[in-house]
Structures are given as C-alpha cells and as structure tokens.
Amino acid sequence: MVARDWRAADLSAADQALCRFADKLTREPSSMVETDIQDLREAGFDDVAIHDAIQVVSYFNYINRVADAVRVELEPEMIPYPEEQQ
C-alpha cells in the first residue's frame, strides 16, 4: 500500500511525517522550509535521522532520474512509465 499511496497506508505518525517530508522533497524541493525539518523533530527524529532521511530521499531521486534518462528496464513489480500505461 505504501508504494501505491502512502497516505492510504496504515502508518505510524512518525512514518507519516517521514513520508510527507520525502514526498515534498521529491516533488517540490525548492519549497522546503525550516518547518519541514521541525515537523520531523516533533515526530521524534533527531538531527542524524533527519540527515539520513535527506540523503536517502535525495539519492533515490537522483538515481531514479538517471534511470529514467537512459530508460532502464523496469522490474516486473514496478509501475510502468505513465505514457506506457495507455
């Protein structure tokens, strides 16, 4: 369920906060503000965990863009490219 829509998954408050953060960092990186970090702190994340989350989310965004650029063949369980779903 998390892969399809994390908002509909039965997640803890901390996992929801992390998913919100990851979603925003992925979709709107230029709109990140201090309150995004504060939300993670309030959910129980310390600075090391926040740093790790930023690194992991950013790396996955980077490597996915590289894979998209060279059209890496998707694994069977992966959702196809939107234009190929038609």
N, C-alpha and C positions, 0 to 999 in steps of 0.2 A: 504494500500500500504506500509506503514511503516513496518508492520510486515513481509511482503514478501521481500521487498528490499528497505531500507531507501534511497538508492542512487537514485532510480527512483521516489521517492515521492516528491511532491511539498512542500518543507520545506524552512523556513527562513534560512538565513545564520547562525544565532545562533543555530538553531536546527540541521543544517548540521554539524556544528562544534562539537556539543554535541554528535551526532551520530557517527562521526568519532572517537572521544575520547572513547566512550563506546565500539565501535567495536574493537579498538586497545587494550583497557584494557581487553576485554573479550578474544580476540584471541591471543594476543601477550603481556601478562602482563610484561614479563621480558624486553621488548624493550621500555617501557615507558621512556621518557626523558623530561627534563625541557621544551623543545619547545612544547610538547603536552599540558602542562599547559598554556604556553604563548598563544597558539592558542585559548584556551578558553577565556583568558583575553581579547584578541583582538576582540573576538566575543561579548564581553560585560559582561562576567561572572566575578563576584568578588570572593574573596577567600572563602567566606561562600558558595556560589553557587557551586564552584568547589569542595569543601569538600563534600557537599551534593551529588553531582553527583558521586563522587568516592565511597561514602558509599552505595548509591542505586545500582550502577552498580555492585559493589563487592558483596553486599548482594544477588542480583539476581543470580549472577554467583555461589555463594556458595549454595544457596537453590536449584538451578536447578541441581547442581551436586549431592546433597543429594537425590533429587527426582529421578534422573537417576539411582543412585546406588541401590535404592530399587524398581525401576520400578513402580513409581507412575502411576496410570492410568490417561491418558491424557483426558482433557476435549474435547468435540466434535469439537470445533473450532481450536484446537491445531494441528500443523503439526505432523504427526506420526514420530516415530523414523526412521531414514534413511533405516535401514535394513528391516523395515516392509512396506516400500513403494513399494516394488517389486511385 
